[in-house]
Amino acid sequence: MAFSAVPTAWITDWSEDGTDITVPISSFSELTAAEADASTGDIRKIWYALLQHMYNAYNDTASGDRPAKWTSQRSISVDGTTGVMTTTFTNKIYTEILTQEVVDES
């Protein structure tokens, strides 16, 4: 295989109609309907679910099929006193200097 840039290769059931994108909540294992609710949800949980999903999708892709101009890394640390875990996601995406357009893979 080779790198596929299409959204459906990375996010199951992604769709768009030219105006809006739609992704079922079930596409993100870390997210519930209550957490994604427009009025009472939690943006931190939404963002975590998106980052975790993309990190997993990137790492589940064979290294030869990953993009060369995007890398995704995650580190986790635990505070031994509080028991709180801190997750840090680092994504590196190459962009053109003048336009901020994502650089072509070719």
PyMOL commands that set and color helices and strands:
alter all, ss='L'
color gray80, all
select helices_A, chain A and resi 7-9+25-27+33-36+43-60+63-65
alter helices_A, ss='H'
color red, helices_A
select strands_A, chain A and resi 15-16+21-22+70-78+85-93
alter strands_A, ss='S'
color yellow, strands_A
deselect
rebuild
show_as cartoon
